Amino acid sequence: MSKKEFHRSIFMYLIASLFLIYEMGIQVSPSVMTHDLMRDFNVNAAVLGIMVSAYFYSYTLMQIPAGILYDHFGPRTLLSIAAVLCSLGTLFFAGTETVYAAAFGRFLMGIGSAFAFVGVLVIAARWFDGKYFAFLVGMTQLLSVLGAICGAAPLAKGVDILGWRGMMYVLVVIGLVLSGLAVIFLKDRPEHMHRDFLKPEKHLWRHLKQVVGQGQTWALAVYAFSGWGPVIVFAALWGVPYLMQRYGITNVTASFATMLMLLGGGLFSPVIGYLSNRMKRRLPLLWIGSALGCVTSVLMLTLPEIPFWGVAGLLFLMGVGTSVHTLTFAIVQDINKPTVTATGMGFNNMAVVIGGALLQPLVGFILTKAWDGTIVDGVPVYQVANFETALFIIPIIYLIGLLFSLFFIKETHCKSKY
């Protein structure tokens, strides 16, 4: 690859990554609006969890179709349409007064967002040499975390200034701009890559069967679920209200702590990819990540006198533990043919985000069951003990990931089977 081609590859990767950053911002945006949303829609934690997680229902359902579509069509068309769908969903969410309509808006956002992470990985696989892929998966995770960070403290500040509806309208405009950028600048493949190399399978069922017929696909999916699930539960929704209640702090301060969890995961994701390639091993890093996440989450939820800065530090380490789940995408590439790689990544990413569909409502349900009925200014107030009971699902999820990496996932030594 010449210097000019390399720079062009980076440009394509960055264009696709802008949409990923945007998608992650709208994904976690409800975490800094929980009080406002419960007040304006007059709902409790259980209903809020279901309403917000509608995003993840559609996102999860669309992952395999998104992968198949990427194996058949180019990123330019799919990403530009996806950005428009995100904008429409955000517009719907911002302008509605009912729970059902708000959930539908989140559902539309999820459909568009389903193409973001896989789209960046498709660009990485097509425009860069395979030896860079594990590192680029880590960089993609870092960029997605930057988007989630923008959906934390900075967005919380925007909500304070513009209100949550006003901030949503700003995100509508950003999505439309990103769609235009994709149409103008994004290219589906390098000029030297012949179309026959990317020629898809003729039969979609056979295409999908190649992926889901492997036991490793399912083992990796479980690990991917356990790796990102804690982030979806804590940083994307329930962490901010928990920290506000525990320490009596503001929305912005609490979102700063959850931002550290995202930052830990983002900063170490490229490092994990680099280390894995240097070691020629995947599994040891999976073991360490799950164990670290399990221990730090237990300490956060059980140490009674830990100061706020201590919890912030533990959240950063929890984020480091989640960073290793990005290696599952590298293993997906190791075990699948190039013609079905996007489908494999879509399936794996479906497992990553299904935590939002399952775990956010579960935590909300547990909170509601434990609630003592206290209401302040029309908003249910949940006690610290209620939160800690519900959030103990986090170390359990990390433990599941550790067990699967120990007994079910096979080492690939960073080599492709094909």
C-alpha positions as CSV (number, residue, x, y, z in Angstrom):
1,M,0.0,0.0,0.0
2,S,1.4,3.4,-1.0
3,K,1.5,6.4,1.3
4,K,-1.3,8.0,-0.8
5,E,-3.5,4.8,-0.6
6,F,-2.8,4.6,3.2
7,H,-4.0,8.2,3.8
8,R,-7.1,7.6,1.7
9,S,-7.8,4.4,3.7
10,I,-7.6,6.5,6.9
11,F,-9.9,9.1,5.5
12,M,-12.6,6.5,4.6
13,Y,-12.2,5.0,8.1
14,L,-12.7,8.4,9.7
15,I,-15.8,9.2,7.6
16,A,-17.5,6.0,8.7
17,S,-16.3,6.5,12.3
18,L,-18.1,9.9,12.5
19,F,-21.4,8.1,12.2
20,L,-20.3,5.6,14.8
21,I,-19.5,8.4,17.2
22,Y,-22.9,10.0,16.6
23,E,-24.7,6.7,17.0
24,M,-23.1,6.0,20.3
25,G,-24.0,9.5,21.5
26,I,-27.7,9.0,20.9
27,Q,-27.5,5.4,22.3
28,V,-26.5,6.5,25.8
29,S,-28.2,9.9,25.8
30,P,-31.1,8.8,28.0
31,S,-28.5,8.3,30.9
32,V,-28.4,12.0,31.5
33,M,-32.1,12.5,31.1
34,T,-33.6,9.9,33.4
35,H,-35.1,12.4,35.8
36,D,-36.5,14.6,33.0
37,L,-37.9,11.6,31.1
38,M,-39.6,10.1,34.1
39,R,-41.1,13.5,34.9
40,D,-42.3,14.4,31.4
41,F,-43.6,11.0,30.5
42,N,-44.9,10.3,34.1
43,V,-43.3,6.8,34.3
44,N,-41.4,4.7,36.8
45,A,-38.0,3.0,36.3
46,A,-39.5,-0.2,34.9
47,V,-41.4,1.7,32.1
48,L,-38.5,4.0,31.4
49,G,-36.2,0.9,31.0
50,I,-38.6,-0.6,28.4
51,M,-39.1,2.7,26.6
52,V,-35.4,3.5,26.3
53,S,-34.4,-0.1,25.5
54,A,-36.6,-0.1,22.4
55,Y,-33.5,1.2,20.7
56,F,-31.7,-2.1,21.5
57,Y,-34.6,-4.2,20.3
58,S,-34.4,-3.0,16.8
59,Y,-30.6,-2.7,16.9
60,T,-30.3,-6.3,18.0
61,L,-32.8,-7.6,15.4
62,M,-31.0,-5.7,12.6
63,Q,-27.5,-6.9,13.2
64,I,-27.6,-10.1,11.1
65,P,-29.6,-8.3,8.3
66,A,-27.0,-5.5,8.4
67,G,-24.1,-7.9,8.1
68,I,-25.8,-9.6,5.2
69,L,-26.5,-6.3,3.5
70,Y,-22.9,-5.2,3.9
71,D,-21.8,-8.4,2.2
72,H,-24.1,-7.6,-0.7
73,F,-24.1,-3.8,-0.9
74,G,-21.5,-1.0,-0.2
75,P,-21.0,1.0,3.0
76,R,-21.6,4.3,1.2
77,T,-25.3,3.6,0.5
78,L,-26.1,1.9,3.7
79,L,-24.4,4.4,6.1
80,S,-26.0,7.4,4.4
81,I,-29.5,5.8,4.7
82,A,-28.8,4.8,8.3
83,A,-27.8,8.3,9.3
84,V,-31.2,9.6,8.0
85,L,-33.1,6.9,9.9
86,C,-31.3,7.9,13.1
87,S,-32.2,11.6,12.5
88,L,-35.9,10.7,11.9
89,G,-36.0,8.6,15.1
90,T,-34.4,11.3,17.1
91,L,-36.9,13.9,15.7
92,F,-39.8,11.6,16.6
93,F,-38.4,11.1,20.1
94,A,-37.9,14.8,20.7
95,G,-41.3,15.9,19.6
96,T,-43.6,13.3,21.2
97,E,-45.6,13.5,24.4
98,T,-46.5,9.8,24.8
99,V,-44.4,6.8,26.0
100,Y,-45.4,4.6,23.0
101,A,-44.4,7.2,20.5
102,A,-41.1,7.9,22.3
103,A,-40.4,4.1,22.3
104,F,-41.1,4.1,18.5
105,G,-38.6,7.0,18.1
106,R,-35.9,5.0,20.0
107,F,-36.8,1.9,17.8
108,L,-36.1,3.9,14.6
109,M,-32.8,5.2,16.1
110,G,-31.9,1.6,16.7
111,I,-32.6,0.5,13.1
112,G,-30.3,3.2,11.7
113,S,-27.6,2.7,14.4
114,A,-27.4,-1.0,13.6
115,F,-25.3,-0.2,10.6
116,A,-22.7,1.9,12.4
117,F,-20.2,-0.4,14.2
118,V,-20.3,-3.1,11.6
119,G,-19.9,-0.5,8.8
120,V,-16.7,0.8,10.3
121,L,-15.3,-2.8,10.6
122,V,-16.3,-3.5,7.0
123,I,-14.4,-0.3,5.9
124,A,-11.4,-1.5,8.0
125,A,-11.4,-5.0,6.5
126,R,-11.7,-3.7,2.9
127,W,-9.3,-0.7,3.1
128,F,-6.5,-2.1,5.3
129,D,-4.2,-5.1,5.4
130,G,-5.4,-7.9,7.6
131,K,-2.6,-7.5,10.1
132,Y,-4.0,-4.2,11.2
133,F,-7.5,-5.5,11.8
134,A,-7.3,-6.3,15.6
135,F,-5.8,-2.9,16.2
136,L,-8.5,-1.2,14.1
137,V,-11.2,-3.0,16.0
138,G,-9.7,-1.5,19.1
139,M,-9.6,1.9,17.5
140,T,-13.2,1.5,16.4
141,Q,-14.2,0.7,20.0
142,L,-12.2,3.8,21.2
143,L,-14.1,6.0,18.7
144,S,-17.5,4.5,19.8
145,V,-16.5,5.3,23.4
146,L,-15.8,8.9,22.4
147,G,-19.3,9.0,21.0
148,A,-20.7,7.6,24.3
149,I,-18.6,10.1,26.2
150,C,-20.2,12.9,24.2
151,G,-23.5,11.4,25.2
152,A,-22.5,11.7,28.9
153,A,-21.0,14.8,30.5
154,P,-21.0,17.1,27.4
155,L,-24.6,16.1,26.5
156,A,-25.6,16.6,30.2
157,K,-24.4,20.2,29.9
158,G,-26.3,20.7,26.7
159,V,-29.5,19.3,28.4
160,D,-29.0,21.8,31.2
161,I,-28.8,24.7,28.7
162,L,-31.3,23.6,26.0
163,G,-33.5,21.1,27.8
164,W,-33.6,17.4,26.7
165,R,-35.9,18.1,23.7
166,G,-33.7,21.0,22.5
167,M,-30.6,18.8,22.6
168,M,-32.4,16.1,20.7
169,Y,-33.2,18.6,17.9
170,V,-29.5,19.4,17.7
171,L,-28.7,15.7,17.2
172,V,-31.3,15.5,14.4
173,V,-29.3,18.1,12.4
174,I,-26.0,16.4,13.1
175,G,-27.3,13.1,11.7
176,L,-28.5,14.7,8.5
177,V,-25.1,16.4,8.0
178,L,-23.3,13.0,8.5
179,S,-25.6,11.4,5.8
180,G,-24.5,14.1,3.3
181,L,-20.8,13.5,4.1
182,A,-21.2,9.7,3.5
183,V,-22.9,10.3,0.1
184,I,-20.2,12.8,-1.0
185,F,-17.0,11.3,0.3
186,L,-17.4,7.6,1.2
187,K,-16.2,4.9,-1.2
188,D,-17.2,1.2,-1.0
189,R,-13.8,-0.3,-1.7
190,P,-10.3,0.5,-2.9
191,E,-9.8,0.8,-6.6
192,H,-7.3,-2.1,-6.6
193,M,-9.8,-4.5,-4.9
194,H,-11.6,-6.5,-7.6
195,R,-15.4,-6.9,-7.3
196,D,-15.1,-10.7,-7.6
197,F,-13.2,-10.8,-4.3
198,L,-16.3,-9.4,-2.5
199,K,-18.8,-11.4,-4.6
200,P,-21.4,-12.5,-2.1
201,E,-22.8,-16.0,-1.6
202,K,-25.8,-16.7,-4.0
203,H,-28.0,-18.1,-1.3
204,L,-28.6,-16.0,1.8
205,W,-29.5,-19.0,4.0
206,R,-26.3,-20.8,3.1
207,H,-24.5,-17.5,3.7
208,L,-25.9,-17.3,7.3
209,K,-25.6,-21.0,8.0
210,Q,-21.8,-20.8,7.5
211,V,-21.7,-18.3,10.4
212,V,-24.2,-19.7,12.9
213,G,-23.3,-23.3,12.2
214,Q,-20.0,-22.8,14.1
215,G,-20.0,-23.4,17.8
216,Q,-17.3,-20.8,18.2
217,T,-19.7,-18.2,16.8
218,W,-22.0,-18.8,19.8
219,A,-19.3,-18.9,22.4
220,L,-17.9,-15.6,21.1
221,A,-21.4,-14.1,21.2
222,V,-21.8,-15.0,24.9
223,Y,-18.5,-13.4,25.7
224,A,-19.3,-10.3,23.6
225,F,-22.6,-10.0,25.5
226,S,-20.9,-10.2,28.8
227,G,-18.1,-7.8,27.8
228,W,-20.3,-4.9,26.8
229,G,-23.4,-5.6,28.9
230,P,-22.1,-3.8,32.0
231,V,-21.5,-0.7,30.0
232,I,-25.0,-0.7,28.6
233,V,-26.5,-1.2,32.1
234,F,-24.4,1.2,34.0
235,A,-22.9,3.9,31.7
236,A,-25.9,4.0,29.2
237,L,-28.7,4.3,31.7
238,W,-28.6,3.4,35.4
239,G,-25.2,4.6,36.6
240,V,-25.9,8.3,36.7
241,P,-29.1,8.1,38.9
242,Y,-27.4,5.6,41.1
243,L,-24.3,7.8,41.7
244,M,-26.5,10.9,42.2
245,Q,-28.5,9.1,44.9
246,R,-25.5,7.5,46.6
247,Y,-23.3,10.7,46.8
248,G,-25.9,13.5,46.5
249,I,-24.1,14.9,43.4
250,T,-25.3,16.6,40.2
251,N,-26.2,15.0,36.9
252,V,-23.0,16.4,35.3
253,T,-20.7,15.2,38.1
254,A,-22.2,11.7,38.0
255,S,-22.0,11.5,34.2
256,F,-18.3,12.3,34.6
257,A,-17.8,9.1,36.6
258,T,-19.7,7.0,34.1
259,M,-17.6,8.7,31.4
260,L,-14.5,7.3,33.1
261,M,-15.9,3.8,32.6
262,L,-16.3,4.5,28.9
263,L,-12.8,6.0,28.8
264,G,-11.2,3.0,30.3
265,G,-12.8,0.8,27.7
266,G,-12.0,3.1,24.9
267,L,-8.3,3.9,25.6
268,F,-7.3,0.3,26.2
269,S,-9.2,-1.3,23.2
270,P,-6.4,-0.4,20.7
271,V,-3.8,-1.5,23.2
272,I,-5.5,-4.8,23.7
273,G,-5.6,-5.4,19.9
274,Y,-1.9,-4.5,19.7
275,L,-0.9,-6.8,22.6
276,S,-2.9,-9.6,21.2
277,N,-1.1,-9.4,17.8
278,R,2.3,-9.2,19.5
279,M,1.5,-12.2,21.8
280,K,-0.1,-14.2,19.0
281,R,-2.7,-15.0,21.6
282,R,-6.3,-14.0,22.2
283,L,-7.5,-16.0,25.2
284,P,-5.2,-14.7,28.1
285,L,-6.5,-11.2,27.5
286,L,-10.1,-12.4,27.6
287,W,-9.5,-14.1,30.9
288,I,-7.9,-11.0,32.5
289,G,-10.6,-8.6,31.2
290,S,-13.5,-10.6,32.7
291,A,-11.7,-11.2,36.0
292,L,-10.9,-7.5,36.3
293,G,-14.4,-6.4,35.6
294,C,-15.9,-8.9,38.0
295,V,-13.7,-8.0,40.9
296,T,-13.9,-4.2,40.5
297,S,-17.7,-4.3,40.1
298,V,-18.1,-6.3,43.3
299,L,-15.9,-3.8,45.2
300,M,-17.9,-0.9,43.9
301,L,-21.3,-2.3,45.0
302,T,-20.2,-3.8,48.3
303,L,-17.6,-1.4,49.9
304,P,-19.9,0.8,52.1
305,E,-17.6,3.8,52.8
306,I,-15.8,4.1,49.5
307,P,-15.5,7.8,48.5
308,F,-16.7,9.1,45.1
309,W,-13.1,9.3,43.7
310,G,-12.7,5.6,44.6
311,V,-15.8,4.6,42.7
312,A,-14.6,6.7,39.8
313,G,-11.3,4.7,39.8
314,L,-13.1,1.4,40.0
315,L,-15.3,2.4,37.1
316,F,-12.3,3.2,35.0
317,L,-10.9,-0.3,35.8
318,M,-14.2,-1.8,34.9
319,G,-14.0,-0.1,31.6
320,V,-10.5,-1.6,31.0
321,G,-12.1,-5.0,31.7
322,T,-14.7,-4.4,29.1
323,S,-12.2,-3.4,26.5
324,V,-11.1,-7.0,25.8
325,H,-14.5,-7.9,24.3
326,T,-13.3,-6.2,21.0
327,L,-11.0,-9.3,20.5
328,T,-14.1,-11.3,19.8
329,F,-14.4,-9.4,16.5
330,A,-10.8,-10.3,15.6
331,I,-11.6,-13.9,16.3
332,V,-14.7,-13.7,14.1
333,Q,-12.4,-12.6,11.2
334,D,-10.0,-15.4,12.1
335,I,-12.6,-18.1,11.7
336,N,-14.8,-16.9,8.8
337,K,-14.4,-16.6,5.0
338,P,-14.0,-13.0,3.7
339,T,-17.4,-13.3,1.9
340,V,-19.2,-13.8,5.2
341,T,-17.1,-11.7,7.5
342,A,-19.6,-8.9,7.7
343,T,-22.4,-11.3,8.6
344,G,-20.2,-12.8,11.3
345,M,-19.4,-9.4,12.7
346,G,-23.1,-8.5,12.6
347,F,-24.0,-11.6,14.6
348,N,-21.3,-10.9,17.1
349,N,-22.4,-7.2,17.4
350,M,-26.0,-8.4,17.9
351,A,-24.8,-10.2,21.0
352,V,-22.9,-7.1,22.2
353,V,-26.0,-4.9,22.1
354,I,-28.7,-7.4,23.2
355,G,-27.7,-6.5,26.7
356,G,-29.5,-3.2,26.2
357,A,-32.7,-5.0,25.2
358,L,-32.5,-7.5,28.1
359,L,-30.6,-5.9,31.0
360,Q,-31.8,-2.3,31.0
361,P,-35.4,-3.3,31.5
362,L,-34.4,-6.1,34.0
363,V,-32.6,-3.5,36.2
364,G,-35.6,-1.2,36.0
365,F,-37.9,-4.1,36.9
366,I,-35.8,-5.0,40.0
367,L,-35.7,-1.3,41.0
368,T,-39.5,-1.0,40.8
369,K,-40.0,-4.2,42.8
370,A,-37.7,-2.9,45.5
371,W,-39.1,0.6,45.5
372,D,-40.8,1.9,48.8
373,G,-43.2,4.2,47.0
374,T,-41.4,7.5,47.6
375,I,-42.2,10.2,45.0
376,V,-40.6,13.6,44.9
377,D,-41.8,16.2,42.3
378,G,-43.7,13.5,40.5
379,V,-40.6,11.3,40.1
380,P,-40.1,7.9,41.9
381,V,-37.1,8.0,44.2
382,Y,-35.1,4.8,44.5
383,Q,-32.8,4.1,47.5
384,V,-29.1,3.3,47.2
385,A,-29.7,-0.3,48.4
386,N,-32.3,-0.7,45.7
387,F,-29.8,0.3,43.0
388,E,-27.1,-2.0,44.4
389,T,-29.4,-5.0,44.5
390,A,-30.4,-4.4,40.9
391,L,-26.9,-3.6,39.7
392,F,-25.4,-6.8,41.1
393,I,-26.2,-8.3,37.7
394,I,-23.0,-6.6,36.5
395,P,-20.4,-8.9,38.3
396,I,-22.6,-11.9,37.4
397,I,-22.3,-11.0,33.7
398,Y,-18.6,-10.6,33.9
399,L,-18.4,-14.0,35.6
400,I,-20.3,-15.7,32.7
401,G,-17.8,-14.2,30.3
402,L,-14.9,-15.6,32.3
403,L,-16.3,-19.1,32.3
404,F,-17.0,-19.1,28.6
405,S,-13.5,-17.8,27.8
406,L,-12.0,-20.5,30.0
407,F,-13.9,-23.5,28.7
408,F,-15.5,-22.8,25.3
409,I,-13.6,-20.3,23.2
410,K,-10.6,-21.7,21.3
411,E,-7.3,-20.0,20.6
412,T,-6.7,-18.9,17.0
413,H,-3.1,-17.6,17.6
414,C,-4.2,-14.6,15.4
415,K,-4.2,-16.6,12.2
416,S,-7.1,-16.9,9.7
417,K,-8.4,-20.3,8.8
418,Y,-8.8,-19.1,5.2
